């Protein structure tokens, strides 16, 4: 198959996150099976117009709307033999591509999560209102498309928007268990937060939970992994609370280094407003590290309460800290529970499901 994948960021970009990781993990496997994938995306400072990454061909256009403006011309210029067999519209950043109005090529809308929950604090209220309205139009915009959702929570959000559930396939994310493995725990209690430093992720809650635990007399450290617009604000919070000797900001890490940090942690804290699927939860579980998280969409699909983690009321930092304290008090038992959970889905299995769906779309009239 010739696959055209439309996304606003690419895996090599400085702002690449979990969504871009899934693109790369799926694409690299489909390429090894003989399919070709062209990723059309927005450029970033210093980026070449074209590059190749593990078989994935990347074409970048200036400005965030550049690829949108270029798409009609790209589709018109496609000649026999180079016309895509299927298009994937990646909705990781909310804005659709409207390819269904430009071509009759089968389309898959890859819906990650409902952005209406996560936009406040990230964009201005007028922009948030527009993007929320756009999301409500997905059933009309993608009237002939199929959808992929990573979790039952994401599927339910689509159904509430008005999408026919028969048009939605649930295909989750995978875990690379060649990196995320059981390892020795740190000699003293350690929490880890590894995700984007963005408002909707609420990374400051991990720091506030640490403050409460230290106030209770617990000798504990916090590792903060990731980048984003909140980093300096978070460092200021740490300074104000006098926790400089207990918090380690690592920035972005290689997969190997990240896996090592997750493995040595006693507990993983997940504080997001919502997720499409709790990929960090899955990775922590593979390392024998339980997760304490808020009871929110997406995370409820990856945390099995009492098995690989604990869910607490949304936004309740006090409950978060108390749950962390309970988990730390029973570190060995929690590690065994995590490691005894059923095997997590591999990226190979995820690629199998994507390949089957795309082949079905290119060989049917639906």
N, C-alpha and C positions, 0 to 999 in steps of 0.2 A: 504493500500500500504506500501511496504518497500522502503524507499527513502534513497539513498546514496547521501549526499551533500558534495561536494569537495570545500574547501575554504582555503585560505592561512592564515587567522586569524580567531580566534573564539571570541564570545561575551564576554568571561571572560578575554581575554588578555589585557595587558596594552596599546596596540596600537589599540584596537578596536574602530571603528568609526561608521559612518552612515551605511556603508555596512554591518557590523556585527550586527548592530541593526535590520536591515531588516531581516537578517537570523533568529534571535531570535523571532522577532514578527510573522513572517510567520510560523516558525517551531512549536512554542508553541501552536499555534491554530490548526495546522494540527494534532498534537499529541492528543489534546483533542477530535478530531474527529475519533480517532482510528487508525491513521497511525503511523508508526514508522519511525524515522529519525535518521540516523547515520551521524554525521559530522566528516569528516576526514580532519585534518588541521595540520599546523606546530606548534611546541611547542614554549614556551617562558620560560624565566628564572623562575625556581621554580614551573613550571606547572606540575601537575600530568599527567601520560600518558593517563588516562581516567577520565572522570567526567560526571556528568549529571546536566543539567540546565533546569528546567521547563519541564522535559520530553525529552529534546534533549540530545541524547547520543553523547559525544564528545570523539574522539580518536586522540591523538596528536603524531606526529613523529618529532624527532630532525631535526633541520636545516630547512631552507626554502624549500629545495628540498626533504626533507625526505618523505613527503606524496606522492610526485610524484614517488619516487623510490619504495615506499611500495605498490602503487596501483596495479601493475600487480600481485603481490603475494596475495593481499587481494582479488582480483577478482577470482584468481585461486582457492583459498581456500574456496570460498563460496560453501556451500553444499545445497542440496535440502531443501527448507523451510527457508533458510537464504539469498538466492540470492536476490539482490535488484530488485524491479520491474521497477525502473526508477532512473536515475542518473542526478543530477544537477551539472553542472560545473560552479562554480561561478567565473566570470572573473573580479572581483572587483580590482584585482591587476595584470591584464594583461596576465599572463602566463596561457595558456590552459593546460589541463590535458591529452588530447589525448585518452580519454576513448573509443572513437569510434573505435580506432585501436586495442583495447584490448578485446572488448566484443560487443555483439549484443544487449545489454540492451538499451532501448530507452533513449536518452540523451537530456537534455535541457541546452543550453548555456545561462547563465544569464549575459547579457552584460549590464554593468552599464553606461559607457561613453567611448568616444574615448580617450585612454591614450596618444596618440601622442600629444595632446594639453597640457597635464599636466605634462609630464615627464621632460621637461627642468628645470634645477635647482634642481631636486630631485635625479636624477641619473647622472652618467657620460655620456658624449656624445656617446661613443661607446655602452653603455648599452641601452641608449635611442634609438639609431639607430636600434639595434637588436629587441627591444620590438615593435618599430613602424613597422618593417618588419613583425614580427610575427602577429601583428594585421591585416595586409593586407592579411594574409593567412587564416583568419577565415573562409571564404567561402569554402576553400578546407579542412581545418582541421575538420570543422563541416558540411561536405557535406550531412550527413544523420540526422543531429540534428535539433531540433527546437530551436528558440531563444526567449528569453524574454527581452524586453527593457522597461525601466521605463517611457519613454516620447517620444513624436514625434521626438524630436531632436536626441535622441539616436537611434530611428528607422531609421531616415534619414541617420545617420552615417553608420549604417549597410548596408543600401541599396547602399550607395556610395562605400562601400567596395566590393560590389558585391553579397550580400545576397539577395535571392529572397524575396520580401516583404511578400509573402504569407506564409513564414515560420516564420514570426515575430509576436509575440503577445505583445501588449503594456499592461503591468500591472504596475501601479504606486506604490507609497509608501503610507502608511496611516499615520494618526495622532491620537494620543491617547488623545481624548478630555476630558478624566477624569482628566488629568493633565493640559493641555494647555487650560486655561480658561481666560475669561476677569477678570481683577483685577484692583486695584487702580494704577494710574500712579505715578511715582516718583514726588516729589514736584518741581523739576527743570529738565530742559531738559536732557535726558539721551539717549545715543546711546548704542546699544549692538551688539557685534560681537560674534557669537557662532558657531565655526567650528574648524577644525584642524589648528594648527599653522604650516602650511607647505607652501613651496614656491608657489605652483600653486594656493593656496587659497588667496594669497596676503593680509594677515592680516595687513601688514604695511600700506596699503592704508586707513584703518579705522583710524589709528593714524594720518596719514598725513591730512586726511579730518578734524579730530578734531583740528589740528593745525590751519588750515585755518579758522575754525569757531571761535576759540578763538581769533584769530587775528582780526576778525570782531566785537569783543566785546560781543560775545554770551557766557553766563554762562552755560556751558555744560560739562557733564561728559561722559566717555566711559567705558563700562564694557566689558572686554575681557575674554571670557569663552572658555576653551579648553587647550589641551596640544599638544606638538609636538616639533620638532627640532629647531623651530625658537623662542621659548619663550625668551631665554636669549638675543638674538639679538633684539627682540622687546622691551624688558625692557631697553636696552641700547639706543634705538631710543627715547623712552619716556624720559629718563634721559637727552639725548642731547638736546631735544626740550623743556625741562623745564616743562613737563606736568605731573610730578609725582603725583601731588595732584588732577589730573583730570582723571587718568586711574586706573582702578581696575582690576588686573589679578587674576582671581578666581581659575584657574586650572580646573580640571574635577569636575563637580557637579552631584549630584543625579538628577533624573528626576524631583522630586518635587521642589528642589532648583532652577534648571534651569528654569522650567516653571514659577516660581515666578519672577525670574529676567527678563525673556522675557516679562511677563505681565506688569511689572512696567516701562519698557523702553518706550520711546516716539517713537523711530525709530530703526529699525534693518538694519544693513548694511551687504550686501553680496558682496564680492569682488573677488570671484573665477574666474579663467580663463575659467572654464566650469564645469558643474555638469551633472550627469545623470538625476537628478530631484531635484528641490529645496526644500528638506525636511524642512530645517530651515525656508524657506519662509512660508510654510504651517503651521508650528507650530506657527510662529509669528502671522500670520493672525488670527488663532484661539484665540489668546490673545488680538486681537484688536490693534496689533502693525504693522504698515506698513513697507514695505521693500524698501530701496533704493539700487539698484544693477546695475551692468553692464549688458549690453545687450549681453548676451552670451548664448551658447547652454545649454539647461536644465533649466536655470533660466527664459528664455523667455516663458517656458511652465508653470511656476508656478506663475510668476508675471503678473497680468493683469494690464497693465499700466493705472494709474489713478484710479484704484479701490482698490487694496490691496498693491499698491506700485508704484514706479517710476523707469523706466529703463533709464540709461544714457549711452553715448558712452563708449565702452570698454576701460578701463585703464585711463579714464579722471578723475583724482582726483578732479580737480576744479569743474567739473560738478557734481561729487558725493557730494561734500560739499554744493554746491548751492541747490541741490535737498533736502538734509537733512534740510537745513535752511528753505526751503519752506514748507516742511512737518511739521516741528516743529511749524511754525507760524500758522498752521491750525490743531493742534493736535486733537481736539475734532471731527472735520469733518472727518479726516482720520481714527480715531478709529471707528466711525460709519460706514464708508465705508467697513472697514475690517470685522466688525462683521455682516454686511448685505450681504456679499458675500455668494454664495451657499455653503452648508455644504461640508466640505472636506471629502475625502474618508477615511473610517475607516479601521483599520487593519483587522477587520473581513471580510470586503468586499474584501480586497486584498487577504486574505487567501482563500476566495470563488473562486476567479479567478484562483489562483494557483492550488487549488484542482481540479477544472474542467479541466484545461489543463493537469495536470499529469494523471488524470484518463483517459482522452481521448487518451493520448499517450500509456498507458498500455493496452488499449482495442482495439487498431487499429493496422493496419499493416504499417501505415505511419511513 
